[in-house]
Amino acid sequence: MDGLHRAEGLLGACAAGDRAAFRELYTLTAPRLTAIALRLTRRQDLAADALQDAYLKIWRAAPRFDPERGS
């Protein structure tokens, strides 16, 4: 299963409150999202804050994720 499809499955598990799935989602996506955040902010501290905010939003919004609407 490719990374995108794996992430979709993990989001579904996160929607059910599966913390292990959230950890796996983080492990799968954090390197790329960290690189993007660093490119945008050009500061490690701001990138870390942005990532924390993003993952908190992901966890809270996971129940609303609908793979039929897009990845």
HELIX and SHEET records of a PDB file:
HELIX    1   1 GLY A    3  ALA A   15  1                                  13    
HELIX    2   2 ARG A   19  THR A   41  1                                  23    
HELIX    3   3 GLN A   44  ALA A   61  1                                  18    
HELIX    4   4 ALA A   62  ARG A   64  5                                   3    
HELIX    5   5 PRO A   67  ARG A   69  5                                   3    
END                                                                             
